[in-house]
């Protein structure tokens, strides 16, 4: 009963987190459109201010960060070059070079600081989940010792004996030893709650993430990835004709106001099928997530109903 309640609470928490994530992403996309309409430069600071989110949030989700970065690069290419000054001397060029180099160093320092903060926040989230599980475990242990039981104390002690790694897939144990990740009690409990193939995918995602970032708490980071069902980044391989068909329909659906205008590369997927957000004003969030083929059939049904 306790485990069922924990699973229900965990699922509710995850659904709430996903809902908040989608709401924040919509705020970001709306902020970008507002800045574009006003002809203002697209920067992380400007988007964070208009969307009323923190800069660290924009760096937290790769799809949001890449989207803003791509718009910045596109806007930089579209900017008209400054009119050339009449025969600038070497001193002017040297000054501009020094200013640009100084600005680059400042931006690099800002990026490093944001990365450090992001990694620190991720570790804090993992610690919060670990503490929550530890509190629940201690509560259960307290109930087992305080509630009267017909069995002997020896049996009760055996029932709450700490788990070991002996019943974990040997491939997982060996992989963690290779990566230098300590297999603590909470990590063992989390691994046992998932299928071995899912755990191996999360480990591969962790290994890929650590190859590009500094991870201060490897066990906590991996624990969170296993809970989130993380998988390594794999390029989406879909037949070209099918994606061409999707692109044609998606462009038409956006133009007709049937779907929210979100770039294809930032759409979630179900297998290899993109998930689109169909406008639905009867819902609090204003849209409904559907596989694109199902959305296309739904659109046809609405047309026939007219």
N, C-alpha and C positions, 0 to 999 in steps of 0.2 A: 504493500500500500504506500509506504514511504517512498520507495523507488518510483512508483507510478506518478506520485505527486511531484517528485523532483524532475522527472522527465517532462511532465506537463508544464511545470514552471519554466524549465529550460527552453522548451519549444516556444512558449509564449514570449519569453525574453528575446529569443532569436528573431521571432516574427516582428516584434516591436523595433528591434535594432534595424532589421531590413527595411521596415516602413520608414523609420527616421532617415535612413541612408537615402532612400529614393526621394523623400521630401527635400532633403538638403541638396541632392543633385538637381532637382527641378529648380530650386532657388538659384543654384549656380548658373544653369543654362539660361534662366530668365535674366539674371544679372548680365550675362555676356551679351544677350540680345539687346538689352537696354543700353549698354555701353556702345554697341555697334550703331544703334539708331542715333545716339547722341554724337557719334563721330569721335568718341574718346578712346585713348589707347587702352589696349587689353593688357593688364598686368595682374599679377596675383594679388597685389595690395588693393587695386581698384575693384576686382571681382569680389574679394573677401568683404570689402566695405559695403558694396551694393547688396550682396547676397546675405549680409549679416551673419557671416561665419568667420572662423579664425583662419589665418593663413596656413597653420599646421593642418587643418582639416583638408584644405585643397591639395596638400602634398600626401595626405593619408591614403587616398584612393587613386591608384595608378590611372584609371580611366579618366578621372576628372583632371588630374595633373597633366596627362598627355594632351587632353583636349585643349586646355588653356595654353599649354606650351606651343601646340600647333597653330593656334590662332595668333599668338604673339609673333611667331616666325613669319606667318603669312602677312600679318600687318606690317612687319618690318620690311618685307620685300616690296610692299605696295607703297611705302612712303616715298615721296618724291625726293630726289637728292637735293642737297643744299646748293644754291647757286655758287659757282666757283668764284672765289675772291681773285682779284687781279694779281697774278704772279705772287702767290704766297711764298714767303721766304722760308728757309730751313728752320728758323726759330719757331715759326707758327706751326709747322708740321710736327716738330719735336714736342711742342706744348700739347697739341691734340693727341699725340701718341701717348704721352704721359698721363693725360686725363683719362683716356680710354683704358689704359693698363690699370690705373688705380681703381676705376669703376669695375673692371673685371674681377679684381682681387676682392673688392667689397661684396660683389654678387656671389663669388665662390665661397667666401666666409659665411654669408647668409644661408646659402644652400647647405653647407656642412652643419651649421647650427640647427637648421630645420630638420635635417636627417637625424641628428642626435636626439632632438626632442621627440621626434616621431618614434624612434626606437625605444626611448625611455618610457613614453606613454604606453607603447605596446607591452613592455615588460610590466608596467603597473596594472594593466588590464588582466594580464595572465595571473599576477599575484592576487588580484581581487577574487578571481574565479577559484584559485587554489585555496584561499582563506575561506571562501564560502563552503567549498566541499569539505574542508577540514572541520569547520564548525558543525556541519551536518553529521559528519562521521563521529565527532565527539558527543553530539547529542544522542545519537543512536547508541553509542557505547554506554553513555550514562543511563539511558533507559534500560539497557540490558542488565546493568548492575543493580538498579534500584527497583525494577519491577519484579515481583515474586515469580519464580519459575519452578515447575515440578522437577526439573532435572537438577543434577548436582552442579556444584560450582566448577568442577573440572571440565564438564561438558561445555559450560557457558564460556569458560576461558578459551577452549579450543575453537568455539564458534566465532570468536572475535579475534582470532590470531591474525597477525598482519600478513598480507599477501606477499608472495614471492614472485620472482621472474621465471620460475621453473615451468609455469604453464603458458608462457608467452612464446609465440613463434620464434624458433632459434634464429631465423634469418633476420627478424627485427632486432633481436638482442645483439647479434653480430654487427648489424649495420650501425646501431647506436654506439657500440664500442669503437667502431671505425671512425665515426664522426666525433668521438670524445664527449658524447652527451651522457650525463649521469642518469641512470634509470632509477629515479626516486619512487617513493610510495605512490604519490599522486599521479605521476606519469604512468606507472604500472596500472593503476586502477583505470585511468582514462583509456589506455591501449586495449585493455580487456573488454571495454564496452563497444569496440568497433571491430569490424572485420579486418583480418590481416592485410588484404589488398588495399583497403582504404587507408590503413596506417602507413603502408609503404608509399602510397601516393603522397600523403602528407609529409613523410620524411623526405621524399624527393623534392617537394616544394620548399621545405625548409633548407635543404642543401643548396638549392638554386638561389634562394633568397640570401643565404649567408655568403654565397660567393660574390655577392654584389654589395653587401652591407655588413657593418660591424654589429654583431649580436652580443650584448653584454650578459644576457641570461638565456643560454641555449635551451635548457630544459623547459623554462617557462614559455619561450617563443614556440617551441615544438608542441607543447601541450595545447596552446591556443590554436595552432594550425590544425591539430588533430580534431579539436572540438569544432572548428569552422569547416571541416571537410576540405581543407586546402588541397589543390593539385598543382603540379608544375605547369608553367606557361608553355603551351604547345600551340603552334600556329594552326589556325582553323583551316582545315583542308576540306573543301566542299567542291563538288563538280561546278565548273564554270557556268554551264547553261542554267543550272538551278539558281545560282546566285544572280545571274543576269535577269532571270525571271522575277526573283525577289526584288531586285533594284528597280525594275520597271513598275512593279505593283506598289512598292513602298513610296516611290516618288509621287505617284498618282494619289495614293492614300493621304500623304501629307498635304498635297496641294488642295485636296477636297476637305481637309480638316478632320479626316477620319482617325488619323494617328498623330501623336505628338511628334514634333520635329526634333529627333535625336539622331545624330550621325550613326551610320551602321556599325562602325568599329567600336562604338560604346554601348551597343545593345548586348544584353545577356543572351545566353543560348541554352537550349535544351537539347543536348546531344550536339548535332550540327545545325539545328534549326534555330534561327534568330527569334527572340521574343520581343514583340512590339507592344507599345502602350496605346491601346485603343481608347479614344475619348469617351468617357462615361460620366456625365455630370450628376448621375444619381449616387455616385460614390463620393465619400468624403475627400479622397485624394484626387478625384477628377478624372481617373483613368482606370483601365483594367488591363492587366498583363496577359497576353495570349501568344501562342505560337503563330507565326505569320500565316501559315496555311489555314489554321482555324479562324484567324481574323479575316482572311480573304473570304472564306465561306460565310462568315457572319455578315460581312459587308454585302455579299450577294443576297443573303436572306433579307436584309433591311431594304434593299432595292426592290426585291419582289413584293415585299409587304406594302410598298407605297401604292 
